[in-house]
Amino acid sequence: MSAETISLVRRALTHYRDNTTDQAPGTMQMPVDAYLDPNRYAAEVERIFKHLPLALALSLELPEPGSYRALTMLEVPVLMVRGEDGVVRAFLNVCRHRGAKLCPDGADKTRLFSCPYHAWSYNHRGELVARYAQESFGEVDAATHGLTELACAERSGLIWVSLTPGEQFDVDQWLGDFAAELDTLDLANWHLFEQRVLPGPGWKVTMDGYLEAYHHNVVHGRTVGQHTIGNLLVLDTYGPHQRLTFGRKTLSELEDTPESEWNPLEHVRLIHSGFPNLSISGILGDHCLVSHIIPGPTPETTTTRQSILVAKRPETPAEIAASENFSAMVLQAVQDEDYGIGLGIQACLDSGANRDFVFGRNEPALQNYHKWVAWFMKQQADVNWSDSGT
């Protein structure tokens, strides 16, 4: 067990003994308009989601050469494919002849991408390699008619992509020390058990629920709240990215147990939050929930792509039942409990009851998130974000 993990458990155990939690220096005010104004929303989505690297897929979704995943992110059609050289590349999922979508959203494996309109075909590098009836069509410079590439990097078991053609990013700079934290999860070597898409409230209402433990006892008493201690949070920040550590109710078992006998990860729950919309939650040791929160066309809506991961493919009836039970529990916790509350919040935002929301000192991760949203909105698209911070 690492010294880092032992330190996290020590910090959580101290909070448990003292009935305390990590705190921000003070409370923070946020205008309700930040959740409602369509112009502000459009500007924030454009700046933050279309000009910063996004984790669009898990490496394990593209397991071998020819594996691809197509998805539409904020109306941008994206195609990610693992080439014969093992490198994942991303392109706009659009034919360079007449703009048809090359393949429907989803995951599969293919040797070539062939346009369903006129059968122009592209390889895994996005190169135009064949055209139907090319003799009668006329001359076309294949070198200038390859798929439009998007900046893409694979790191820490995730595929990072920029949605804006022509823009580049340095994934190591973007992640900084957070990459080492993500590496501890070994995401590339899990088994993908199930995926689903959930409708939810607006982007900020949704993200707020992923960033604090204050609500756990009240909202999640029948699901994950049975295992975690409400209002106990250990927070570590890595620029805009964050690691949230929740204490499990089994922390009390460590009171009189020597550290040499601890099994730390049995007593804390780690949530890795990648800015702006990634949440990775290891809830029951050999099961993991990965959530991609995708803003909708208006401030009132999102969709969330949930991926249920298992440490190894479940094979026995007991293993399959355990994975199905985990999947059902997190579905209830997120869809029925978190998003149930969130949709109610969203419906009441324009009631006039509140002009401002107040974030408590015991909600430091939530405060940090919103401060980074504000910081990025003040920067140019090509700013070196690591030169400053909040």
N, C-alpha and C positions, 0 to 999 in steps of 0.2 A: 504494500500500500504506500502511496506517495506521501511525501511530507505535506504537499499542497492539500490533499484530501483530508489528512489528519487535521490540518489547520482549519479547514472549513467546518469539520465536525466540532472542533473545540469552540469555534466562534458560535456555532448554532447551539451547542450545549450551554455556553455561558448565557446566551439570550434566554434559553429555556429555564435555567435556574433563576434568572433575575426577572423573568417576565418582561423582557425588553425586545427590541428589534433594531436593525440598522435604520438610521434616520438621515434625512436631508437637514441642512442647517435651519430651514424654516419652512413654512407653508408656501404655496405657490398659487397664484390666481391665473385662471385661463378663461378668456371670454367665450361664452357659449357660441358666439359667432364663428369661432375657429372650427366648430363642428358643423356649421350650417351654411356659411356663405359660399355660393357656387363659384364665384370668381376666385376667391381665396383657395378653394378646394382644387379648382382646375390648375391654378398656378403651382400649388404644392405638389400635386401629382405629376405635373410636367417636369418640374425641377428635380424632385426627389426620386421618383420612380423611373423616369425616362433618361436621366443623366447620371445615375449612380449604378454601380454593379448590383445586380439582383441575383440571388440564388434561385434559379428557375427549375432545377431538377436535382435529384440525387444521382450520384455516380452509378449506383447500382441499377438505376433505370436504363442505363446504356451499357449492358454487361459485356458486349463483345463487338468486334468490327461489324458494321452494318446496322447495329442497333440505333434506333432513332426515337426521338420524342418530339411531336409537334404540339404546340399549344398557342393560344391567343392570349396575350398579356396586354391589357389596356389597349385593345384594338390593334395591337401589333402582332402579326402572324409570325411566329418563331419556329424554326426547325433546327433541332440539335441532333448531331449524328456523330458516332464514333467511327473514325476512319480505320483503314487497314493498318495504319501506323500506330493505332491506339489512342490517337489524339481526338478529343471532342472539339468539334467546330460548330458554330451557330450561324444561321443565315435567316434572312427573311424568306418565309415560306411562300414565295411568289415567283412564277415563271418570268423570265426575262423577255419572252416573246410578246405576249399580250396580257400579262398580269394575272393569269389564273392561279388559284391556290394549288400548290403541287400535290399536297396530300392532306387528308382530314386530320383534325386534332386527335392525338392518341399516340400510342407507342407500338412499335413493330420492328421488323428487321427487313432490309432490302439491299439489293446490289446496286441499283440505280433509282433515282427519282425521276419518274417520267410524267410530264404534264398531261392531265386528262383531257386537255383541249386539242393540242396539236402534236403531242408526243415528243416535245423537246425533252432531252434527257440529260441529267446531271449526275456526276459521281459524288463520292463522299467528301471531296474537297470543294464541291460546288462548281466544278468545271463543266462547261457545256461539252458533252462528248458525242451527242447524236441528235439529228433532227429528222423527223419524218419528211420524206420526199425532198431532201435537201437539194437535189439536182435541179428541180424545177423552181425551188424557192428563190434561189439566188445567193450571192456571196454574203456571208456573215462572219465577222471576226469573232471566233470563239473566245479569244482572250479577253474581249470586252463585254461578253454576254454571259459570264458566269453568274451564279447566284450572288445576291448582295450580302456580303458578310457582315456579321455583327461581332464586336470584340467579345471574346469568350476565354475563360480559363477554368481549369479543373483544380480545385484545391480542397483538402479536408473532407473529401467524400461528397462534394457539392459542385454543381456546374454553375458558374457565375457568368452572367451575360449583361451587356449593355444594350438597351433597346433602341439606341439611336445610331444609325449607320455612320461610319466615319469616326466615331469617338473611340478612344482607347482608354484603358485603365490598367493600373498595376495592382494585381490582386493581393500581393504581399503588403503593399502599402495600405491598401484598403482594409485588410484584416488586422495587420499589425500583430500584437501578441495574442489576439483572439484566435488566430489560426492554431496556435499550440493547444488552446483549450478545446477547439473543435476536434483536433486530432485525437484527443483522448477518447472521443466517442467511437472512433473507428467505423464511421458510417458506411464506408464502402463495403464492409464485410457483413452487414446485417442481411436478413431476408425480408423482402417486401411482401407482407402478408395481404394487405388490402389497401385500396385507395378509394376515396370518395370526395365529392364536392358538396359543400354546405353553403347555403345562403345565409347571410348575416347582416347585422346593422352596419352603419358607416365605418369607414376605415379607422378613425380615431377612437370611436366608441369600442370597436372590436379590439384594437391593439391595447387599449387601457386595461381590458380584462386579463390580458396575458402578462401584465407587468406588476402585479401586486398580490400579496397574500392576505390582505386586509379582509377580503370578502369570503374567504374559504369556508370558515365555520358556518356562515349564514347561508351561502348559496350551495355549497357542495357537501352538505352533511350526509347525503345518502351515497355519494360516489367517492371522489378523490379526497374529500374532506374527512373521510373515515380514517385516513392514513396520515394526513399532514396536520401540522399545528397552525392554526390561523394566526395571522398578524405576527409571524416570526419570519423575518427575511434577512439573509446575509447577501449583500450585494457587492459585486466586483464589476467595474466598468473598464472598457477597452475602447476609448473614444466613444463612438455612437453605439457600439455593440456592448452587450451586458451578459453577465452570468448571474442568475438568481438562484440562491440556495434556500430551499424550504426545509424545515425540520420535520422529520416524521415523529409520530407519537411514540415510537420505540426509543427515542433519545433518552428517556428516563432509565432505560436498561444500562446505560453507560455510566451512570452516576458513581457506581462502586466497582466498575470494571477497569482493569489496567489498560492503558492505551495499546500495549503490545497484543492484547486480545481483541481489539476492536476490528469489526468488519465495517468500515466507515460508510460505504454506499448503501448499507442496509438501513441507515438511520438518517439520511438526508435525500432530498430530491433535487436534482439539478435541472435548471431550465437555461438553455443557451439561446439568447435573443439576438439574432443578426439584423442589424438595421437595413432596411426599414420594415420588413414584413415577414421575417423568418422566426419561428419558434420551434425549438427542439427540446422535448421533455422526456426524460427517462423516468418513468413513473414506477414501474415494478421490476427493476433490475434487468430482466431479460426481455422486456418489452419497451418500446419507444414510440412516441408520437411526434411526427414532424408536421408542422402546419405552415402553409404558405398563404398569407392573407393578401387578397388581391382587391384593390379598390374597384368599385363599380363605376358606372357612367355618371352617377350623381353622388352627392355627399351622403346619401341615405343608405347606400348599399355596398356590400362586399360579397365576394365568394371566397371560401377557404378550401384549399386542396389539402386534405388530410391523408397522410401516409402512415400506416400502422406497420412498424418494423418489429421483427422478432430476431433474437440473437442467432437462432438457427431455424431452418425450416421445420415447422412442427410436423411430426409424422405419426406419433401414437395418438389414440383417441384422447388421452389425457392432455397431451400437448396441444392438440387442435382445439379442445374445449377451453384450455387456458387462454389461448390467443383469441378465440371468439369472445370469451368473457371480457378480456381486456378491451377489445374493439368496441363491444357494446357499452362498457363503462365509460370510455372516453367520449363516445358518441353522445351518451346521455349528459355527461358533464359539460360538453361544449355546446351541442345543439340545443338541448332542453334547458340547461341551467344557465350557462354563460350567455348564450345568444338569446335565450328567452328574456333574461334581464336586459340585455343590450338592445333588443328590438323595442322593448318598452321605453327605455331611455330615449332612443332615437325618435320614437313617436311623440315624446313630450318635450323635445328640445325647443320647439318654436311656440310653446304654450305661454311664454312670458314669465314663468315661475322663477327662472334664473337668468341673470345677465352674465354671471361669472360662475365658474366652478372653482372649488378650492381643492388642491391636492395636498394631502397631509404630509407631515414630516415622515410618517411611517410608510409613505409611498415614493421612496427615492428613485426607483427605477422608472416609474411613470414620469416623474419630474425630469429625469435625465433625458428620456425619450423626447419629450416635447421641447426641451431646450435645444436638442440637436436638430429637430425639425426647423426651429426658428433660425438656428445658426446657418444651416444649409440654404435657407431662403435668402440670406444676406450675401451669399457668395456667388461668384461667377461659375459657370459650368466647368471651367478648366482649373479651378482653384486646387491647390495642394491642401486638402482638408486636414492633414495631420500637422500642419504648421500651427494650428490653433485649436481651440475647443471650448467647451462650456463646463 
